[in-house]
Amino acid sequence: MKNHSHKIKNNTKTVCYVLSYYSPEYVRTTTLIEALLRINGLRLFQARNTAKGIIRYAQTLFKLIKIRLLDNPDYYILGFRGYEIFWPVRVIAMRKILIYDHMMSPYDSLLNEKKRMPPGGFLDFLVYSYEKWVLHHANIVLTDTSSHKAYFSRLFHLPLEKIHVIPVGTDEKLFNPASCPSALPSKKFEVLFYGSFLPLHGVDIILQAALILQKEPIHFLLIGGNRVNLTDFHKTIDHCQLRNVSHHDWINFAELPGVIKHATIGLGGPFGNTGQGRRVITGKTFQFMAMGRPVIIGETDEEAGFIDKKNCLIVPQGNAEALAQAIRWAGNHRNELNGIGERGRQLYLEKFSIDNIKNRMSALFL
């Protein structure tokens, strides 16, 4: 009996999840950790910050060094935005396998999405070179879609077999059909969008669609944004006199399921038609689907099983008229929306659930 116990102990894989991010409970982190906890024969350690601000880096690295010295894990996973502390983590992990979660490219974001650095300049060279160095010095690279996999492989000259696609998923304890049983769907037709109003989200497209539909019995509720992008947002609402649009600065994350249930249909997007927008499936899309609620998504390059008017509604990105038409169709076919939402949930369970993430992650530790 003792020999059997010793064998099980020796077969146990040990993994340390490392994170130093201003939002330590970000959905990418919570779903990965939940998936790792579900893997049989795997022991998980966490060097994850709880502090905010610059002190979070020291806190994470202190925890990491302690785990390295006391437990010496077999694998290290450096979570989202890990490029900020990649080199000390690489040194501390030494020759152990380092898995790097590259869900978003800072180079692509700064150059193409936010346009904060000119192409061909010194900053362009510096950011690109550092990101390429990070990706080549990781043993395994994770990303969220096959479109991102192909893009990163081409842009940074990485072998495709080094990059593994792990969907983002969502917090299934919070976002599920049984959430908020007291929340009732709106009797009016309400369209819901929430997010940080990034360029890829295409909030301007949503407002143009609202303008097209302003004389119809349809109401838009938009939640989120920040001080930078809200100025133009409110100017547009005032200039176009969009009385069919309401805005909330933000709500508590735990309240989102109730808001989703109240809405008639959700806007998952992205609608901005940016490079990144063509390669992602948004977190809010997963949240709507996991709850069995109908969602409108922007057409992307990702082959993910989305079928228009079967498990979602699909519109071309950057096209306000097409978005307005999809919303109008939903208003005229409200009796079909529950079925679309239910089939969307089935797609989520088949391809994007935490159990799916668990299976994909466990294959990395064989």
C-alpha positions as CSV (number, residue, x, y, z in Angstrom):
1,M,0.0,0.0,0.0
2,K,2.8,2.4,0.8
3,N,4.4,1.7,-2.6
4,H,1.1,2.5,-4.4
5,S,0.8,5.8,-2.5
6,H,4.4,6.6,-3.4
7,K,3.7,5.9,-7.1
8,I,0.7,8.3,-7.1
9,K,2.7,11.0,-5.5
10,N,5.5,10.7,-8.0
11,N,3.0,10.8,-10.9
12,T,1.5,14.1,-9.6
13,K,2.3,17.1,-11.8
14,T,2.9,20.4,-10.1
15,V,2.1,23.7,-11.7
16,C,2.6,27.3,-10.5
17,Y,0.2,29.9,-11.9
18,V,1.9,33.3,-11.9
19,L,0.0,36.6,-12.3
20,S,0.7,40.2,-11.7
21,Y,-2.2,42.1,-13.1
22,Y,-4.2,45.2,-12.0
23,S,-7.4,43.0,-12.2
24,P,-6.3,39.7,-10.5
25,E,-9.8,38.2,-10.9
26,Y,-10.0,38.9,-14.6
27,V,-12.0,36.2,-16.4
28,R,-9.0,34.7,-18.2
29,T,-7.4,34.0,-14.9
30,T,-10.4,32.6,-13.1
31,T,-11.3,30.2,-15.9
32,L,-7.8,28.9,-16.3
33,I,-7.4,28.4,-12.6
34,E,-10.8,26.6,-12.4
35,A,-9.8,24.4,-15.3
36,L,-6.4,23.6,-13.7
37,L,-8.1,22.7,-10.4
38,R,-10.3,20.2,-12.2
39,I,-7.4,18.2,-13.7
40,N,-6.8,14.9,-11.9
41,G,-3.2,14.3,-10.8
42,L,-2.3,18.0,-10.9
43,R,-1.3,20.1,-7.8
44,L,-1.6,23.8,-8.3
45,F,0.3,26.6,-6.6
46,Q,-0.5,30.3,-7.2
47,A,1.9,33.2,-7.2
48,R,-0.9,35.7,-7.8
49,N,-1.1,39.3,-6.7
50,T,-3.9,40.7,-4.5
51,A,-2.3,44.2,-4.2
52,K,-2.9,46.9,-6.8
53,G,-0.4,49.4,-8.2
54,I,3.3,48.9,-8.6
55,I,3.6,46.8,-5.4
56,R,1.8,44.0,-7.1
57,Y,5.0,43.1,-9.1
58,A,7.0,42.6,-5.9
59,Q,4.2,40.7,-4.2
60,T,3.9,38.2,-7.2
61,L,7.7,37.7,-7.4
62,F,8.1,37.2,-3.7
63,K,5.4,34.5,-3.8
64,L,7.0,32.9,-6.9
65,I,10.4,32.7,-5.3
66,K,9.0,31.1,-2.2
67,I,7.1,28.5,-4.2
68,R,10.2,27.9,-6.4
69,L,12.4,27.2,-3.3
70,L,9.9,25.2,-1.2
71,D,7.9,23.3,-3.9
72,N,10.0,23.4,-7.1
73,P,7.0,23.0,-9.5
74,D,7.3,21.1,-12.8
75,Y,5.6,23.8,-14.9
76,Y,5.0,27.5,-14.6
77,I,2.1,29.4,-16.3
78,L,2.6,33.1,-16.7
79,G,-0.9,34.7,-17.0
80,F,-2.3,37.6,-19.0
81,R,-0.1,40.7,-19.3
82,G,2.8,38.6,-18.2
83,Y,5.2,40.4,-20.6
84,E,5.6,43.0,-17.8
85,I,7.5,40.5,-15.6
86,F,8.5,37.8,-18.1
87,W,12.3,38.1,-17.7
88,P,12.4,37.6,-13.9
89,V,9.9,34.8,-14.1
90,R,12.0,33.1,-16.8
91,V,15.1,33.4,-14.6
92,I,13.3,32.0,-11.5
93,A,11.7,29.1,-13.4
94,M,15.2,28.3,-14.8
95,R,15.0,25.2,-17.0
96,K,11.5,24.3,-16.0
97,I,8.7,24.5,-18.7
98,L,7.3,28.1,-18.8
99,I,3.9,28.4,-20.4
100,Y,3.1,32.0,-21.5
101,D,-0.5,33.2,-22.0
102,H,-0.4,35.6,-24.9
103,M,-4.0,36.4,-25.3
104,M,-3.3,39.9,-26.6
105,S,-0.3,41.4,-28.4
106,P,0.9,44.7,-26.9
107,Y,2.7,45.5,-30.1
108,D,-0.5,45.0,-32.2
109,S,-2.5,46.9,-29.7
110,L,-0.2,50.0,-29.6
111,L,0.5,50.1,-33.3
112,N,-2.8,49.1,-34.9
113,E,-5.6,49.3,-32.4
114,K,-4.8,52.3,-30.2
115,K,-2.4,53.9,-32.7
116,R,-0.1,55.1,-29.9
117,M,3.2,54.7,-31.8
118,P,4.2,55.5,-35.4
119,P,5.0,52.5,-37.6
120,G,8.7,52.1,-38.5
121,G,10.0,54.1,-35.6
122,F,12.3,53.2,-32.7
123,L,9.5,52.5,-30.3
124,D,7.9,50.2,-32.9
125,F,11.2,48.3,-33.2
126,L,11.7,48.2,-29.4
127,V,8.2,46.9,-28.6
128,Y,8.2,44.4,-31.4
129,S,11.7,43.1,-30.5
130,Y,10.8,42.6,-26.8
131,E,7.5,40.8,-27.6
132,K,9.2,38.5,-30.1
133,W,12.0,37.8,-27.5
134,V,9.3,36.9,-24.9
135,L,7.5,34.5,-27.2
136,H,10.6,32.8,-28.3
137,H,11.9,32.3,-24.8
138,A,8.6,30.7,-23.6
139,N,8.4,26.9,-24.0
140,I,4.7,27.0,-24.8
141,V,2.5,29.9,-25.9
142,L,-1.2,30.1,-25.2
143,T,-3.7,32.2,-27.0
144,D,-7.5,32.4,-27.3
145,T,-8.4,31.8,-30.9
146,S,-7.0,29.9,-33.9
147,S,-7.0,33.3,-35.7
148,H,-4.7,34.7,-33.1
149,K,-2.5,31.6,-33.4
150,A,-2.0,32.1,-37.1
151,Y,-1.4,35.8,-36.7
152,F,1.2,35.5,-33.9
153,S,3.0,32.7,-35.8
154,R,3.2,34.8,-38.9
155,L,4.1,38.1,-37.2
156,F,6.7,36.8,-34.7
157,H,8.0,33.9,-36.7
158,L,6.8,31.3,-34.2
159,P,6.3,27.6,-35.1
160,L,2.6,26.8,-35.1
161,E,3.1,23.8,-33.0
162,K,4.4,26.0,-30.2
163,I,1.1,27.9,-29.9
164,H,-2.0,26.3,-28.3
165,V,-5.5,27.6,-28.5
166,I,-7.3,27.8,-25.1
167,P,-10.7,29.6,-25.3
168,V,-11.5,32.2,-22.6
169,G,-14.8,30.8,-21.4
170,T,-16.5,32.4,-18.5
171,D,-17.4,32.1,-14.8
172,E,-20.0,29.4,-15.1
173,K,-21.0,29.7,-11.4
174,L,-22.1,33.2,-12.1
175,F,-23.2,33.0,-15.8
176,N,-25.7,30.1,-16.2
177,P,-29.4,29.8,-16.9
178,A,-30.2,29.4,-13.2
179,S,-28.6,32.8,-12.3
180,C,-30.8,35.5,-10.8
181,P,-34.1,33.6,-10.8
182,S,-35.9,36.7,-9.7
183,A,-34.7,38.7,-12.8
184,L,-37.5,38.9,-15.4
185,P,-37.0,39.6,-19.2
186,S,-38.1,43.1,-20.2
187,K,-41.5,43.4,-21.7
188,K,-40.0,46.1,-23.9
189,F,-37.4,45.3,-26.5
190,E,-34.1,46.0,-24.9
191,V,-30.7,45.7,-26.5
192,L,-27.7,45.3,-24.1
193,F,-24.1,46.1,-24.5
194,Y,-21.4,46.4,-21.9
195,G,-17.6,46.8,-22.0
196,S,-14.7,49.2,-21.9
197,F,-15.6,50.8,-25.3
198,L,-12.4,49.8,-27.0
199,P,-12.0,50.5,-30.8
200,L,-12.6,46.8,-31.6
201,H,-16.0,47.0,-29.8
202,G,-17.4,49.4,-32.4
203,V,-19.5,51.5,-30.0
204,D,-19.8,54.1,-32.8
205,I,-21.4,51.4,-35.0
206,I,-23.9,50.6,-32.2
207,L,-24.9,54.3,-31.8
208,Q,-25.3,54.5,-35.6
209,A,-27.6,51.5,-35.5
210,A,-29.6,53.1,-32.6
211,L,-30.0,56.2,-34.8
212,I,-31.4,54.1,-37.6
213,L,-33.8,52.5,-35.2
214,Q,-34.7,55.6,-33.2
215,K,-38.3,55.7,-34.4
216,E,-38.9,52.0,-33.6
217,P,-39.9,50.6,-30.1
218,I,-36.4,49.5,-29.3
219,H,-34.2,50.6,-26.4
220,F,-30.5,50.4,-26.1
221,L,-28.7,50.0,-22.7
222,L,-24.9,50.6,-22.9
223,I,-22.8,50.1,-19.8
224,G,-19.1,50.9,-19.3
225,G,-16.5,53.1,-21.0
226,N,-13.9,55.3,-19.5
227,R,-13.1,59.0,-19.2
228,V,-11.2,59.1,-22.5
229,N,-13.8,57.5,-24.8
230,L,-17.0,58.6,-23.0
231,T,-16.5,62.2,-24.1
232,D,-17.1,61.4,-27.8
233,F,-19.8,58.9,-26.8
234,H,-21.9,61.4,-25.0
235,K,-21.3,64.1,-27.7
236,T,-22.7,61.7,-30.3
237,I,-25.8,60.9,-28.1
238,D,-26.5,64.6,-27.6
239,H,-25.8,65.6,-31.2
240,C,-28.1,62.9,-32.6
241,Q,-30.6,63.3,-29.8
242,L,-30.7,59.5,-29.2
243,R,-33.5,59.2,-26.8
244,N,-33.5,55.4,-27.3
245,V,-30.1,55.0,-25.7
246,S,-29.4,54.9,-21.9
247,H,-25.9,54.7,-20.4
248,H,-24.6,53.5,-17.0
249,D,-21.0,54.1,-16.1
250,W,-20.7,50.6,-14.7
251,I,-22.3,48.0,-12.5
252,N,-20.9,45.4,-10.1
253,F,-19.8,42.3,-12.0
254,A,-22.0,40.0,-9.9
255,E,-25.1,42.0,-11.1
256,L,-24.4,41.3,-14.7
257,P,-26.4,38.1,-15.0
258,G,-29.5,39.9,-13.8
259,V,-29.0,42.6,-16.4
260,I,-28.4,40.0,-19.1
261,K,-31.6,38.2,-18.2
262,H,-33.6,41.4,-18.3
263,A,-32.4,42.3,-21.8
264,T,-34.1,40.9,-24.9
265,I,-30.9,40.4,-26.8
266,G,-27.2,41.1,-26.2
267,L,-24.6,42.7,-28.3
268,G,-21.5,40.5,-28.1
269,G,-19.6,42.1,-31.0
270,P,-17.0,42.9,-31.9
271,F,-18.4,45.5,-34.4
272,G,-15.3,47.7,-34.9
273,N,-13.8,45.8,-37.8
274,T,-10.3,46.3,-36.5
275,G,-7.5,43.7,-36.9
276,Q,-7.9,42.4,-33.4
277,G,-11.7,42.5,-33.7
278,R,-11.4,40.1,-36.6
279,R,-9.5,37.6,-34.5
280,V,-11.4,37.5,-31.1
281,I,-14.5,36.1,-29.5
282,T,-15.5,38.6,-26.9
283,G,-15.9,37.7,-23.2
284,K,-19.5,39.1,-23.2
285,T,-20.4,36.7,-26.1
286,F,-19.4,33.8,-23.9
287,Q,-21.4,35.2,-21.0
288,F,-24.6,35.6,-23.0
289,M,-24.1,32.1,-24.5
290,A,-23.4,30.4,-21.1
291,M,-26.7,31.9,-19.8
292,G,-28.6,30.7,-22.8
293,R,-29.4,34.2,-24.0
294,P,-29.5,35.3,-27.6
295,V,-26.5,37.3,-28.8
296,I,-25.5,39.3,-31.9
297,I,-21.9,38.8,-32.8
298,G,-19.7,40.5,-35.4
299,E,-18.4,38.3,-38.2
300,T,-14.8,37.2,-37.6
301,D,-12.2,35.0,-39.3
302,E,-12.7,32.4,-36.5
303,E,-14.3,29.1,-37.4
304,A,-16.1,28.6,-34.1
305,G,-19.4,27.0,-35.0
306,F,-21.5,30.2,-35.0
307,I,-24.5,29.9,-37.4
308,D,-26.7,32.9,-38.1
309,K,-30.2,32.7,-36.8
310,K,-29.5,29.2,-35.4
311,N,-27.3,29.7,-32.3
312,C,-26.7,33.5,-32.6
313,L,-27.2,36.4,-35.0
314,I,-24.2,37.4,-37.2
315,V,-23.5,40.7,-38.8
316,P,-20.6,42.0,-40.8
317,Q,-18.4,44.2,-38.7
318,G,-18.3,48.0,-39.3
319,N,-21.8,48.0,-40.8
320,A,-24.4,49.9,-38.8
321,E,-27.2,49.2,-41.3
322,A,-26.6,45.4,-41.0
323,L,-26.6,45.6,-37.2
324,A,-29.8,47.6,-37.3
325,Q,-31.4,45.0,-39.6
326,A,-30.4,42.2,-37.3
327,I,-31.9,43.9,-34.3
328,R,-35.0,44.6,-36.2
329,W,-35.2,41.0,-37.2
330,A,-34.9,40.0,-33.6
331,G,-37.7,42.3,-32.7
332,N,-40.0,40.8,-35.3
333,H,-39.1,37.2,-34.3
334,R,-39.1,37.4,-30.5
335,N,-40.6,33.9,-30.3
336,E,-37.5,32.4,-31.9
337,L,-34.9,34.1,-29.6
338,N,-35.2,31.6,-26.7
339,G,-34.4,28.7,-29.1
340,I,-31.4,30.7,-30.5
341,G,-30.2,31.3,-27.0
342,E,-30.5,27.7,-26.0
343,R,-28.6,26.4,-29.0
344,G,-26.0,29.1,-28.3
345,R,-25.5,27.6,-24.8
346,Q,-25.1,24.1,-26.3
347,L,-22.3,25.5,-28.6
348,Y,-20.7,27.1,-25.5
349,L,-20.8,23.8,-23.6
350,E,-19.3,21.9,-26.6
351,K,-16.5,24.2,-27.5
352,F,-15.8,26.9,-24.9
353,S,-16.7,25.6,-21.4
354,I,-14.3,25.2,-18.5
355,D,-14.4,21.4,-19.0
356,N,-13.3,22.0,-22.6
357,I,-10.5,24.3,-21.3
358,K,-9.5,21.6,-18.7
359,N,-9.2,19.0,-21.4
360,R,-7.0,21.3,-23.6
361,M,-4.8,22.3,-20.7
362,S,-4.4,18.8,-19.4
363,A,-2.9,17.8,-22.8
364,L,0.0,20.2,-22.1
365,F,1.1,18.2,-19.0
366,L,1.2,14.7,-20.6
